[in-house]
Structure formats: C-alpha cells, structure tokens
Amino acid sequence: MRSLLLYSCFLLFIFPHHSYAQCLTNGTFSGACGSVVTASGLCPTWTDACGDGWVRSNGSPQMMPYTVAGENPTGFYAYMYSYKNTSVYGEGMFTPYNFVQGAAYEVKINFTTTGIDVAANYPADGTVVTYAANGLGQSPLTACDQEIPTISQKESIGVYSGLTPGTGQATADYTFIADNNYSQFWIFPYSARYVQYNLNLYRVQICQVCLSTVSLNSGGVLPTYIYAQDIEAGGGTGTETIQPTVATNLVASEEIDFLTGFQATVSTGGSLTASILPCNAGTGIQTTDYFDSLNIVTVNNPNTFDTTTAVARKTLNGTANSLVVADPAAVKLQVYPSVSNGVVNITGSLADLGNTDIVVSDESGRVVYRTHNAADLNIRLDLSNLSNGLYFILISNKAGTSTQKIIINK
C-alpha cells in the first residue's frame, strides 16, 4: 500500500521534498587542510579550522594529504592508530550527524588497516568501531594517544575486524536502525593485542534509507528531515514543535499517517511538508502522484496543526485532485551567486545532482577543488581559501555535464 493519510490545517502542504535523503556532507574530507597543532609538542593533529567538521574524541588523529595521479590539489584522508597496554589507547574522531529514533541508515566506510608488531611476537589484529552517540567532546591535547572515552549514550553501528587484504581499500557497509535519537557519528580503531593497529579512513557515507517505520509521538522538536518506509505521527502525548524558520519535511516511500492527537506547532517562518517518494533515489519521480481527496481543516490558531479524522488516500492511477506534480525536470540546475566572496550554492534536481562529481578549476585549467555529491540537492561549497579571480565549476554525472562560471571577489 502506498498512501498518505493527512489530518491538518491549511498550513500543511503536500509536495515533493527537494533534498532527497539526509546524507553526511563532510565524509570525503574535501574541506580539510594541512594546518596542524601538536599534542605535547610531539604528535600532530589538525587545527579546528582544518578538520572539515570532524572533532578528535581521543588522542591526536591526523588529516593526511595524498595525491591522485594527475590532479591538484591533494586530497586528505584521516589517520588514527590504537595499541593495547594495560588498557587500550589510541586516537578517534567524531562529527555531528542526526540519527532519528526508528529511522534506518546505510553507513559505508572506505579504509585500509595495517598493523605494527610492537612486541615482535604477536600477530597484528584489531577492529574498526563505529557508533551513533551523544555527549562526545573534543579531547584535550595532552598526549599523542589516550584511552577511549566512556559515554553512556551510544549505539553500535558496525565493527570491522582484522587487516584489510592486499593494497586496495576495503568497504564496510552497514544497515543501522537507531533505537534512540543521536547527534554524533563516532569512529576509532581498537587494538586487540599488544600491537599498533592503524586505520586510514578515506570516506564515510551515511544516508537515510526507507527500510523502517518512524513514530513521532513523544512530543519535542521534530527533526528537520525524516525519510522512511512508513511514518506515524501522533497517537501519543505532547506537541511536536517545528524548528523556527526551518522547513520540516516528512518523506516516506509507502505511507504517512497523521493519527488522532497529533499536534505540531510552527514557529514564525517554519513549515511542515509531507510527501511520498520512491525508495530508489537514483530513478527520481517519473509519474504524477494523485490524491482521491483532501479535507483541509482550518483551526483558530493558523500556526497549529491539529488532527481530526482520516481524509486522504493516495493512488497512482486517478486523475482528480492532483496535489503532487513530481516532475524532476521542473527543478533547474543553479549555481549562485555568480560573484561571491567564496561561498557558492548549487541547487537542482536529483537528475542533475545525484551521484555527481563537482570539480572547480581556475582560468589555466588547474583543478583547485574537488568533491563528490551522493544525493544532496542543496549543496554549499566553501571556496573562500581561493584567490580572487574567474573559476569554472564542472558538474558531471551519468546524465551529463554542466560547466558554470563564477567570480570570487573578496
């Protein structure tokens, strides 16, 4: 069954969401840089401005440069190590990312692991550990390596054991359903023996996937984006609050139910939308969605949604009351502003921006910036480290290639 059951006041709009899945945006370390500080004057780690949003949880992890043949500038990967003495010591890092209770996520990491036999009589071994977490803070630079922090709010995403085979990168792919709300993604190596276990982390990918049912029934602030197979809103106690000046979007592949008792209060500038989109983000929406009926109930307070009774059911073969016109081509690719201080926005359809490589080059053709976009339809590039001048932004995927010109003038 693919349906959308709505109970709402007139401020509840139904239309496709324009940022298909909430994905981690700093998992390629494209915003990292080479500036470092040292722990105890010995072990280098990145400065706050060079971590691309990643924060050290323990020890002194590093952003290490590497060169792709024929390309400039270099990229970065994250390096961490661990060893076991009386306790396990080492390095780890985390980044902000909102995991919603009940929502499903695909988590992929690309990496290599190596071992150094410190004692000369133990085989190198260890694990790469990933958590969803709350309450992590930046570790003080008092030592090259430190014990793993103890926090009460964490949930295992997945564990990779051993050394990666050969010289190529390995990929660990986990499906994770959050038992609670978490605000951080945490990763670190864990040495299993008296050896040094090294982790070279090249890429982290996290996206919501439509494999679960999410219930919104406990009151509190709604996440700005929820993507699931089914969403059930209501049936509990309390008022769900929409964040001020923020568009809150509920997206499901099968059904969204606004149950009796659901209330969502919208602050000034906020909005609530709900839409049905297919699971496969790569295909986009190829048909127009129709609804048999929709009863809009006006309440005294126009900023409050208050459910009453079931009034709408979605079909794919009706012709009446078309409320959702899902035309990917209607969203045009835009790069703006054309003259910028270095911050550039890219928006467009999934066909334009899904699984896209974005390359920035100067007038001589030299590549000065590169990143990959999985499914974000609202992209922000920070090019403020570049000099004033004319630059070309090449946006390419299987669907085609587009080149846009910008001028940086600071």
Buried (B, 14 or more C-beta within 10 A) or exposed (E): EBBBBBBBBEBBEBBBBBBBBBBBBBBBBBBBBBEBBEBEEEBBBBEEEBBBBBBBBBBBBBBBEEEEEEEEBEBBBBBBBBBBEEEBBBBBBBBEBBBBBBBBBBBBBBBBBBBEEBEEEBEBBBBBBBBBBBEBEEBEBEBBBBEBBEBEBBBEBBEBEBBBEEEEBBBBEBEBBBEEBBBBBBBBBBBBBBBBBBBBBBBBBBBBBBBBBBBBBEEEEBBBBBBBBBBBBBBBEEEBBBBEEBBBBBBBBBBBBBBEBBBBBBEEEBBBBBBBBBBEBEEBBEEBBBBEEBEEBEBEEEBBBBBBEBBBBBEEEBEEEEBBEBEBEEBEBEBEEEEBEBEBEBBBBBBBBBBBEBBBBBEEEEBBBBBBBBBBBEBEBEBEEBEEEEBBBBBEBEBEEBEBEBEBEE
